[in-house]
């Protein structure tokens, strides 16, 4: 038996990076995966790959900034698979690297629409399924930047801080329904996007890794599977007494 055998899991941002690896891992652990992503081609590719390996998955094109789109998609997912047991809010963007006095309203709103409202809308429309069955697990992707400040990407820090607090608030409110809400907080993870940035960095990947792990206890970049296994634990029945946790998966960045 897999660790998520027959659980229906919705994953946003599942077309690439950590969302993709999480979707593939969930399928290997027995979950029925609703793959959702704004990028139709990428999302369908992930879905086809899961099915080719004998897993169960279906793709929904989804813009997480639209509550109407999320409501419709989740109603379809519930009708297709019977319920929603697990929700992974992975979809997110990093936005512009500007300080508060430099940010425009449009730049602020564009980031919050995905990183905060997307989590809100997605959670809102998954909760009725979980409340009805009195069980469920929601895992929100935040960041170490949702736990501490530094001198870059101000709007991203604030948005991820909002996700951190939303995790605790929803854990407090919905525990009476046996619904668990937790968040994961990665440090720098070598996704395909980050790999491209690293290779273009002066000195290449080795120098990028040196610079970006200098404040960590374990001096290597993360890989998507490092995070996906943490999400798997929080989604599984192994963590039925764990809620309201903001879990750093960061090579020890937050320990120093």
C-alpha positions as CSV (number, residue, x, y, z in Angstrom):
1,X,0.0,0.0,0.0
2,X,1.2,3.5,-0.8
3,X,1.3,6.3,1.7
4,X,-1.5,8.1,0.0
5,X,-3.5,5.1,-1.3
6,X,-6.8,6.2,-3.0
7,X,-6.6,9.7,-1.6
8,X,-7.7,12.4,-4.0
9,X,-5.1,15.1,-4.1
10,X,-5.4,18.5,-5.8
11,X,-2.0,20.2,-6.6
12,X,-1.8,23.7,-8.0
13,X,1.2,24.7,-10.0
14,X,1.8,21.1,-10.7
15,X,3.2,21.6,-14.2
16,X,6.8,22.3,-13.2
17,X,9.3,22.5,-10.4
18,X,8.3,21.4,-7.0
19,X,4.7,21.1,-7.9
20,X,5.5,18.6,-10.6
21,X,7.8,16.5,-8.5
22,X,5.2,16.5,-5.7
23,X,2.4,15.3,-8.2
24,X,4.6,12.5,-9.5
25,X,5.6,11.4,-6.0
26,X,2.0,11.4,-4.8
27,X,0.9,9.3,-7.8
28,X,3.6,6.8,-7.0
29,X,2.3,6.6,-3.4
30,X,-1.2,5.7,-4.6
31,X,-2.9,9.1,-4.8
32,X,-5.4,10.1,-7.4
33,X,-3.9,13.3,-8.6
34,X,-5.8,16.3,-9.9
35,X,-3.0,18.1,-11.7
36,X,-3.7,21.8,-12.1
37,X,-1.6,24.5,-13.8
38,X,-1.9,27.7,-15.8
39,X,0.3,26.2,-18.5
40,X,-1.8,23.7,-20.3
41,X,1.0,21.9,-22.2
42,X,3.1,21.5,-19.0
43,X,0.2,20.3,-16.9
44,X,-0.9,17.8,-19.5
45,X,2.7,16.5,-19.9
46,X,2.9,15.8,-16.2
47,X,-0.5,14.1,-16.3
48,X,0.4,11.9,-19.3
49,X,3.7,10.9,-17.6
50,X,1.9,9.8,-14.4
51,X,-0.6,7.8,-16.4
52,X,2.2,6.2,-18.5
53,X,3.8,5.0,-15.3
54,X,0.5,3.4,-14.1
55,X,-0.7,6.2,-11.9
56,X,-4.0,7.9,-11.8
57,X,-4.3,11.6,-12.8
58,X,-6.3,14.1,-14.7
59,X,-5.4,17.6,-15.7
60,X,-7.4,20.8,-15.2
61,X,-6.1,24.1,-16.7
62,X,-6.4,26.6,-13.8
63,X,-5.8,30.3,-13.2
64,X,-5.5,30.5,-9.4
65,X,-6.2,34.2,-9.5
66,X,-9.8,33.5,-10.6
67,X,-12.2,32.3,-7.9
68,X,-14.8,31.5,-10.5
69,X,-12.3,29.2,-12.3
70,X,-11.3,27.5,-9.0
71,X,-14.8,27.0,-7.9
72,X,-15.7,25.4,-11.3
73,X,-12.6,23.2,-11.4
74,X,-13.0,21.9,-7.8
75,X,-16.6,21.1,-8.4
76,X,-15.6,19.1,-11.4
77,X,-12.8,17.3,-9.4
78,X,-15.3,16.4,-6.7
79,X,-17.7,15.1,-9.2
80,X,-15.0,13.1,-11.0
81,X,-13.3,11.6,-8.0
82,X,-15.9,11.8,-5.3
83,X,-14.1,14.2,-2.9
84,X,-10.9,16.1,-2.2
85,X,-8.7,14.6,0.6
86,X,-5.5,16.6,0.1
87,X,-4.9,20.1,-1.2
88,X,-1.4,21.3,-2.1
89,X,-1.2,25.0,-2.8
90,X,2.0,25.2,-4.7
91,X,1.3,27.8,-7.5
92,X,3.2,30.9,-6.9
93,X,5.4,33.6,-8.5
94,X,8.3,35.6,-7.1
95,X,7.5,39.0,-8.6
96,X,9.9,41.9,-9.0
97,X,12.9,42.6,-6.8
98,X,12.0,46.0,-5.4
99,X,11.8,47.6,-2.0
100,X,8.6,49.1,-0.6
101,X,9.2,52.6,-1.8
102,X,9.9,51.3,-5.4
103,X,6.9,49.0,-5.8
104,X,3.9,50.0,-7.8
105,X,0.4,49.0,-6.9
106,X,0.1,46.9,-10.0
107,X,3.3,45.0,-9.1
108,X,2.1,44.4,-5.6
109,X,-1.4,43.3,-6.7
110,X,-0.1,41.0,-9.4
111,X,2.0,39.0,-6.9
112,X,-0.7,38.9,-4.2
113,X,-3.3,37.7,-6.7
114,X,-1.3,34.5,-7.2
115,X,0.6,34.0,-4.0
116,X,-2.1,35.0,-1.5
117,X,-5.5,35.1,-3.1
118,X,-4.7,31.9,-5.0
119,X,-4.2,30.1,-1.7
120,X,-7.3,31.7,-0.3
121,X,-9.5,30.8,-3.2
122,X,-8.2,27.2,-3.5
123,X,-8.5,26.5,0.2
124,X,-12.0,28.0,0.3
125,X,-13.3,25.7,-2.4
126,X,-11.6,22.6,-1.2
127,X,-12.8,23.0,2.4
128,X,-16.4,22.0,1.9
129,X,-15.4,18.5,0.7
130,X,-13.1,18.1,3.7
131,X,-15.7,19.5,6.2
132,X,-18.3,17.1,4.9
133,X,-16.2,14.0,5.4
134,X,-14.5,15.5,8.6
135,X,-11.0,14.9,7.3
136,X,-8.4,16.5,5.1
137,X,-5.0,17.8,4.8
138,X,-4.0,21.2,3.3
139,X,-0.3,22.0,2.6
140,X,0.6,25.5,1.6
141,X,3.9,26.4,-0.1
142,X,5.4,29.4,1.7
143,X,9.2,30.1,1.8
144,X,11.9,30.9,4.3
145,X,11.1,34.4,3.1
146,X,7.7,33.9,4.8
147,X,9.6,33.5,8.1
148,X,12.3,36.1,8.0
149,X,13.2,39.3,6.3
150,X,16.2,40.4,4.2
151,X,16.9,43.1,1.7
152,X,15.3,41.7,-1.5
153,X,11.9,40.8,-3.0
154,X,9.8,42.8,-0.5
155,X,6.4,41.9,-1.9
156,X,7.3,38.2,-2.0
157,X,8.4,38.3,1.6
158,X,5.1,39.9,2.7
159,X,3.0,37.6,0.5
160,X,4.6,34.5,1.9
161,X,4.3,35.8,5.4
162,X,0.5,36.1,4.7
163,X,0.5,32.4,3.7
164,X,2.4,31.5,6.9
165,X,-0.3,33.2,9.0
166,X,-3.1,31.8,6.9
167,X,-1.8,28.4,7.6
168,X,-2.0,28.9,11.4
169,X,-5.4,30.6,11.2
170,X,-7.0,27.9,9.1
171,X,-5.4,25.2,11.3
172,X,-7.0,26.8,14.3
173,X,-10.4,27.2,12.7
174,X,-10.8,23.8,11.0
175,X,-9.3,21.4,13.5
176,X,-12.8,20.7,14.7
177,X,-13.4,19.1,11.4
178,X,-10.3,17.0,11.6
179,X,-8.7,19.1,8.8
180,X,-5.0,19.7,9.1
181,X,-3.3,22.8,7.6
182,X,0.4,23.1,7.5
183,X,3.0,24.9,5.4
184,X,6.4,24.2,3.9
185,X,9.2,26.8,3.7
186,X,11.9,25.9,1.2
187,X,15.2,27.7,0.9
188,X,16.8,27.8,-2.6
189,X,15.7,24.8,-4.5
190,X,17.3,23.7,-7.8
191,X,14.2,23.7,-10.0
192,X,14.6,24.0,-13.8
193,X,14.0,27.8,-13.4
194,X,16.7,28.2,-10.7
195,X,19.1,25.9,-12.6
196,X,18.9,28.3,-15.6
197,X,19.6,31.3,-13.3
198,X,22.5,29.3,-11.6
199,X,24.1,28.4,-14.9
200,X,24.1,32.0,-16.0
201,X,25.5,33.2,-12.6
202,X,29.2,34.4,-12.7
203,X,31.2,31.3,-11.9
204,X,28.3,29.1,-12.9
205,X,26.4,26.6,-10.7
206,X,29.2,26.0,-8.3
207,X,29.6,29.7,-7.4
208,X,25.8,30.2,-7.3
209,X,25.5,27.3,-4.8
210,X,28.3,28.7,-2.7
211,X,26.7,32.1,-2.5
212,X,23.2,30.9,-1.9
213,X,24.0,28.3,0.8
214,X,26.4,30.4,2.8
215,X,23.8,30.9,5.6
216,X,22.8,27.3,5.7
217,X,24.1,24.5,7.9
218,X,24.0,22.0,5.0
219,X,25.9,23.7,2.3
220,X,24.1,22.4,-0.8
221,X,21.1,23.6,-2.8
222,X,17.9,21.8,-2.2
223,X,16.3,19.6,-4.9
224,X,12.5,19.4,-5.5
225,X,12.3,15.9,-4.0
226,X,13.7,17.2,-0.7
227,X,10.5,19.3,-0.4
228,X,8.1,16.8,-2.0
229,X,8.9,14.2,0.7
230,X,8.0,16.8,3.4
231,X,4.8,17.5,1.6
232,X,4.1,13.8,1.4
233,X,4.5,13.4,5.1
234,X,2.1,16.2,5.8
235,X,-0.5,14.8,3.3
236,X,-0.3,11.3,4.7
237,X,-2.0,9.7,7.7
238,X,1.5,9.6,9.4
239,X,0.9,13.2,10.4
240,X,-2.7,13.0,11.7
241,X,-1.7,14.9,14.9
242,X,0.3,17.6,13.1
243,X,-1.4,20.9,12.2
244,X,-0.5,24.6,12.2
245,X,3.2,23.8,11.6
246,X,5.4,26.0,9.4
247,X,8.0,23.5,8.4
248,X,11.4,24.9,7.1
249,X,12.9,22.6,4.5
250,X,16.0,24.7,4.1
251,X,19.3,23.0,4.8
252,X,19.3,24.6,8.2
253,X,18.9,28.2,7.1
254,X,16.4,29.1,9.8
255,X,18.5,27.3,12.5
256,X,21.4,29.8,12.2
